[in-house]
Structures are given as structure tokens and as C-alpha cells.
């Protein structure tokens, strides 16, 4: 009788080892190595695989391959279509992650109901809730479609047979961490189970042309739980973000083989479900206070969409040796860098000041073009001088204090003009070469000191 072999696999990165180790050599995580039994693949399974390999296509010259644009599947949520790249692609595998209770199941159930209303069979597979619990959510959302089918199952073999028998036009698996294959000895949610179940779903999606959405749990750091291999296998990775204490939700694409990455969709959570926000800039600025120092508006690009958001800064003297630097929605290192530029190039004494910065509305900004707005908000709070209510700022700041060129300046300016802004500070290098909209004054600045002198009146 053959001896049973086992191996230890890291549940964070998938690193494999013949013996247990307290710290994973691959990712450095402590106590993440778990033991899994290695089972030899059955001979009949190997023969079936070898038989399928014989039918594989031969390599073809890329110039001889014919392509055709297939129509995408549209939903009634234009924000959802925008994030996916104008619609759902047939045969795509999409992963959506987010914090618990943020609304992932609600969003996918609404999308499933909208697709089923087009006389298409939709299969919603729930591994965390019973069919009665899913029905209660559907009643709250007002879903009464006869083409939407619900299955409460976690065994991958039964899920595969249900999909092959029903042949739906759309499938949702909620969630991938609850699905398991019986021939793998590890627990559901482990590296081996997640990898094999995702590979099986990917095979079903590609061979049958069925778009499949899978829900993924996230860790306390905010990343999708399990190995990063999961994100590499799927076609699209979506993150559903937002604070549970606020009504706004943000759907962000961080990977998309069929469209733009870093695309953004804004939703509002209501009692009847998620509704799309068509003009997010107006929503983010509707509660902005007038004539308050430390408040500054920036035109940021999220994918192909310009969004105007408010950056708030509070600078106050510290009573400790080390001043505090806190940022919500902004990179902490970026804030420290810009404060150093203001101190060295502009002469603001910020080394004994606490700095608290926030992006209003719960949005996260990470593009370099927001540097000028951050710098102006910090200087405005430090000098207690408010910029004009109708001013908007855009530009990247270098270490020498210069304001550098940014991309898509025309779309940013048009969005600011549409919302009634009268003056916009932009890099001097972006002044010429495009058509300016009417009703807004463009101020080209070459460095931060010039922008502060004009916007804060030299105070």
C-alpha cells in the first residue's frame, strides 16, 4: 500500500513546502502554512485529459486569424456597463470583491434579474445563503422574474452538472471561497480549492460562452483573500468599495481584458436596492462649505470619466515632538512629500504642525494630477486663507516645486465648466494646443509658489 504524502501550502500566496514553517518564505506571512494531502491523479482522469489534448488546435499565424466584434450584453445599470467596458462579454470570468455587507450580493442579484427579464435563463448559485434567504432579498428588491433560477450548493460537481443541464446565459457564484471539489482533501477556501474551482469555472465559461461572475472575500487589509493567482486567472477584477455608514458605493475595475482599467461606477444604496449616480461630481460637492480655509476642488480622472471632488486639509500646531500626518483617501507618502516641497520651495514652516487630510465622499485618489490641489489645501489651512469658491486645481508637483503637465486636460476643464467653476489652475504646459470652453478662465502656473500667490491672494 502506497504511503500518503502531504505538503504544506501558504494560504496567502500559494507557496508550497515539504515541511511546516512558521513564516512563509514567499510572502513573509506568519502561521499561514497548512497541511494538505497529495492525492495521485486517477489513471482514467489522466487518459481523459490526454484524449482531450489530442484535439487541441495547431498553431496558426496571427495574420490568418479572423476576428469579429460580438455584441456585449447590456444591463439597465449604465454605471455597471461602463466599468465592464460598455457591457458584459460572453465567455468572460469576472471576479468582484468587497467588504462584508457592502452590497456585492445585492448588486449581482439586481443584474441577474435585469438579464433574466430579457427572456434569458440566469443561474444564481449561493454558497452562503439558503434559497429562502435569497428569496427574501429578492422580495426586498422587487424581483419577480421567472427566468432567474436560484441554487444553494457548494459542491463543484453538482454546480457543473447544473450549469451543463440548464445551459444558462449568465451565472453568478456567491462566493468562490465556499465552493469545493470533493477529490481535494483541503478545506473550502484553501489555496488548492480556490485554484481548482476557479479553473473549472473558467473552463465552463470559455467552452460554453457563458459569462460567469464570482464573488471573492477580502482580507482585513482590503485585498481579495487567497492567492494572487485567482486575480491572474479571471478576465476582470472589480472592487466594490464604500463606507457602510454612507449610502454611496463605488465599483472600481482594477483589471479588465475587455476595457479600460481604473474605471469607476458610482451607486447609491437605497431600501429598494442600488441605484446609479449619473453625475457623481455634483453629489460629491453638494455639501461643500463656502469661504472655509483648507478646502480645495480637484478634477480627477477615474478611467475615462472626469470627477470633481473636494480635498480638505486641517493644519494645526502640535504639542508633541513628532507631528502627526494622517490622510483618508490619499496616499500618506504623497502628503508627506508635498509638505516637504512646501517647506523647502515655498517657505512654509510645517515641521511643527499636525496635518490631517481627507477626500470628501469616501473616494480614493491616487493619480499624480491631484498634487497641486493637495498643496493648495495644505497652504490654505496653514495660512487660514480660503481660495475662491469657484476655483478648481489640477497639476502634478515635482520635487523642485514645478507644476508639470497632466493628461486629458480638456475633459477635466469641461467637467469643471459644466458644474459652474469660473477659474481653473492648470500647468502652463497644458495651456495651448486644444479648444478652450467658454465661461471659465484658465490660469497657467509654472510652480507651486505662483499658484499659491494667485489663488490665496498673497496672504
HUWOPE-V471467 format. One record per residue. N is the residue number from 1. RES is the residue in one small letter. OMEGA is omega in radians with two decimals (999 if undefined). Layout:
{{N	RES	OMEGA} {N	RES	OMEGA}}
This chain:
{{1	x	-3.08} {2	x	3.13} {3	x	3.11} {4	x	3.14} {5	x	3.11} {6	x	3.09} {7	x	-3.12} {8	x	-3.05} {9	x	3.07} {10	x	-3.11} {11	x	3.13} {12	x	-3.06} {13	x	3.13} {14	x	3.12} {15	x	-3.11} {16	x	3.14} {17	x	3.12} {18	x	-3.14} {19	x	-3.11} {20	x	3.06} {21	x	-3.13} {22	x	-3.14} {23	x	-3.13} {24	x	3.10} {25	x	-3.09} {26	x	-3.07} {27	x	3.10} {28	x	-3.14} {29	x	3.13} {30	x	3.04} {31	x	3.11} {32	x	-3.12} {33	x	3.10} {34	x	-3.08} {35	x	3.08} {36	x	-3.12} {37	x	3.11} {38	x	-3.14} {39	x	3.13} {40	x	-3.10} {41	x	3.13} {42	x	-3.11} {43	x	-3.13} {44	x	3.12} {45	x	3.12} {46	x	3.14} {47	x	3.10} {48	x	3.11} {49	x	3.14} {50	x	3.11} {51	x	3.13} {52	x	3.13} {53	x	-3.11} {54	x	-3.12} {55	x	-3.09} {56	x	-3.11} {57	x	3.08} {58	x	3.12} {59	x	-3.12} {60	x	3.04} {61	x	-3.08} {62	x	3.13} {63	x	-3.12} {64	x	-3.12} {65	x	3.13} {66	x	3.12} {67	x	3.10} {68	x	3.13} {69	x	3.11} {70	x	3.12} {71	x	3.14} {72	x	3.13} {73	x	-3.10} {74	x	2.99} {75	x	3.11} {76	x	3.11} {77	x	-3.12} {78	x	3.10} {79	x	3.10} {80	x	3.10} {81	x	-3.12} {82	x	-3.11} {83	x	-3.14} {84	x	-3.12} {85	x	3.11} {86	x	3.05} {87	x	-3.12} {88	x	3.12} {89	x	3.11} {90	x	3.14} {91	x	-3.13} {92	x	3.09} {93	x	-3.01} {94	x	3.10} {95	x	3.11} {96	x	-3.13} {97	x	-3.13} {98	x	-3.13} {99	x	3.09} {100	x	3.10} {101	x	-3.10} {102	x	3.10} {103	x	-3.13} {104	x	-3.13} {105	x	3.12} {106	x	3.14} {107	x	-3.10} {108	x	3.09} {109	x	3.07} {110	x	3.11} {111	x	3.11} {112	x	3.13} {113	x	3.13} {114	x	3.11} {115	x	3.13} {116	x	3.10} {117	x	3.12} {118	x	3.12} {119	x	3.08} {120	x	3.11} {121	x	3.13} {122	x	-3.13} {123	x	3.10} {124	x	-3.09} {125	x	-3.12} {126	x	3.08} {127	x	-3.09} {128	x	-3.11} {129	x	3.04} {130	x	-3.13} {131	x	3.10} {132	x	3.07} {133	x	3.08} {134	x	3.10} {135	x	3.11} {136	x	3.08} {137	x	3.12} {138	x	3.10} {139	x	3.12} {140	x	3.14} {141	x	3.14} {142	x	-3.12} {143	x	-3.13} {144	x	-3.08} {145	x	3.10} {146	x	3.14} {147	x	3.10} {148	x	-3.10} {149	x	-3.09} {150	x	3.12} {151	x	3.07} {152	x	-3.05} {153	x	3.10} {154	x	3.13} {155	x	-3.06} {156	x	3.14} {157	x	3.11} {158	x	3.10} {159	x	3.13} {160	x	-3.14} {161	x	3.13} {162	x	3.12} {163	x	3.14} {164	x	-3.14} {165	x	-3.07} {166	x	-3.08} {167	x	-3.12} {168	x	3.09} {169	x	-3.08} {170	x	-3.09} {171	x	3.05} {172	x	3.09} {173	x	-3.07} {174	x	0.12} {175	x	-3.08} {176	x	-3.14} {177	x	3.12} {178	x	-3.09} {179	x	-3.13} {180	x	2.99} {181	x	-3.01} {182	x	-3.12} {183	x	3.05} {184	x	-2.99} {185	x	-3.09} {186	x	-3.08} {187	x	3.06} {188	x	-3.10} {189	x	3.11} {190	x	-3.09} {191	x	-3.10} {192	x	-3.12} {193	x	-3.13} {194	x	-3.12} {195	x	-3.08} {196	x	-3.13} {197	x	3.09} {198	x	3.10} {199	x	3.11} {200	x	3.11} {201	x	3.11} {202	x	3.10} {203	x	3.13} {204	x	-3.11} {205	x	-3.07} {206	x	-3.09} {207	x	-3.09} {208	x	-3.13} {209	x	-3.11} {210	x	3.03} {211	x	-3.09} {212	x	3.05} {213	x	3.10} {214	x	3.13} {215	x	3.13} {216	x	3.06} {217	x	3.10} {218	x	3.10} {219	x	3.14} {220	x	3.06} {221	x	3.12} {222	x	3.12} {223	x	-3.12} {224	x	-3.08} {225	x	3.14} {226	x	-3.11} {227	x	3.09} {228	x	3.08} {229	x	-3.14} {230	x	3.14} {231	x	3.11} {232	x	-3.06} {233	x	-3.04} {234	x	3.14} {235	x	-3.07} {236	x	3.07} {237	x	3.13} {238	x	3.04} {239	x	3.10} {240	x	-3.00} {241	x	3.09} {242	x	3.08} {243	x	3.14} {244	x	3.12} {245	x	3.08} {246	x	-3.08} {247	x	-3.06} {248	x	3.09} {249	x	-3.10} {250	x	3.06} {251	x	-3.02} {252	x	3.07} {253	x	3.10} {254	x	3.03} {255	x	-3.14} {256	x	3.11} {257	x	-3.07} {258	x	-3.13} {259	x	-3.08} {260	x	3.03} {261	x	-3.09} {262	x	3.03} {263	x	-3.00} {264	x	3.04} {265	x	-3.08} {266	x	3.10} {267	x	3.05} {268	x	-3.12} {269	x	3.09} {270	x	-3.11} {271	x	-3.13} {272	x	3.09} {273	x	-3.11} {274	x	3.06} {275	x	-3.08} {276	x	3.08} {277	x	-3.03} {278	x	3.14} {279	x	-3.07} {280	x	-3.14} {281	x	3.14} {282	x	3.13} {283	x	-3.08} {284	x	-3.06} {285	x	-3.01} {286	x	-3.13} {287	x	-3.12} {288	x	-3.14} {289	x	-3.11} {290	x	3.04} {291	x	-3.12} {292	x	3.13} {293	x	3.13} {294	x	-3.14} {295	x	-3.08} {296	x	-3.12} {297	x	3.14} {298	x	3.06} {299	x	-3.09} {300	x	3.10} {301	x	3.03} {302	x	-3.03} {303	x	3.10} {304	x	-3.04} {305	x	3.00} {306	x	-3.13} {307	x	3.09} {308	x	-3.12} {309	x	-3.12} {310	x	3.04} {311	x	-3.12} {312	x	3.12} {313	x	3.08} {314	x	-3.14} {315	x	-3.11} {316	x	3.14} {317	x	-3.14} {318	x	3.09} {319	x	-3.13} {320	x	-3.12} {321	x	-3.14} {322	x	3.13} {323	x	-3.11} {324	x	3.07} {325	x	-3.11} {326	x	-3.12} {327	x	3.08} {328	x	-3.10} {329	x	3.12} {330	x	3.08} {331	x	-3.11} {332	x	3.13} {333	x	3.12} {334	x	3.13} {335	x	3.13} {336	x	3.13} {337	x	-3.11} {338	x	3.07} {339	x	3.08} {340	x	3.09} {341	x	3.13} {342	x	-3.12} {343	x	-3.08} {344	x	-3.00} {345	x	-3.09} {346	x	3.12} {347	x	3.09} {348	x	-3.12} {349	x	-3.07} {350	x	-3.06} {351	x	3.08} {352	x	-3.10} {353	x	2.96} {354	x	-3.11} {355	x	3.10} {356	x	-3.12} {357	x	-3.08} {358	x	2.99} {359	x	-3.09} {360	x	3.10} {361	x	3.11} {362	x	3.13} {363	x	3.06} {364	x	-3.12} {365	x	-3.11} {366	x	-3.13} {367	x	-3.11} {368	x	-3.05} {369	x	3.14} {370	x	-3.04} {371	x	-3.07} {372	x	3.13} {373	x	3.10} {374	x	-3.13} {375	x	-3.14} {376	x	3.14} {377	x	3.10} {378	x	3.13} {379	x	3.12} {380	x	3.12} {381	x	-3.13} {382	x	-3.14} {383	x	-3.07} {384	x	3.12} {385	x	-3.07} {386	x	3.00} {387	x	-3.11} {388	x	-3.08} {389	x	-3.07} {390	x	3.11} {391	x	3.09} {392	x	-3.00} {393	x	3.08} {394	x	3.11} {395	x	3.06} {396	x	-3.09} {397	x	3.09} {398	x	-3.11} {399	x	3.08} {400	x	3.12} {401	x	-3.14} {402	x	3.08} {403	x	-3.00} {404	x	-3.11} {405	x	3.07} {406	x	-3.12} {407	x	3.06} {408	x	-3.11} {409	x	-3.09} {410	x	3.13} {411	x	-3.14} {412	x	-3.12} {413	x	3.13} {414	x	3.10} {415	x	3.11} {416	x	3.12} {417	x	-3.13} {418	x	-3.13} {419	x	3.00} {420	x	3.08} {421	x	-3.04} {422	x	-3.09} {423	x	-3.11} {424	x	3.10} {425	x	-3.10} {426	x	3.08} {427	x	3.13} {428	x	3.14} {429	x	-3.13} {430	x	-3.05} {431	x	-3.02} {432	x	3.02} {433	x	3.13} {434	x	-3.07} {435	x	-3.12} {436	x	3.07} {437	x	3.13} {438	x	3.04} {439	x	3.14} {440	x	3.14} {441	x	3.13} {442	x	-3.14} {443	x	3.11} {444	x	-3.12} {445	x	-3.13} {446	x	3.13} {447	x	-3.08} {448	x	-3.13} {449	x	3.11} {450	x	3.13} {451	x	3.12} {452	x	-3.13} {453	x	-3.12} {454	x	-3.03} {455	x	-3.11} {456	x	3.04} {457	x	3.09} {458	x	-3.13} {459	x	999}}
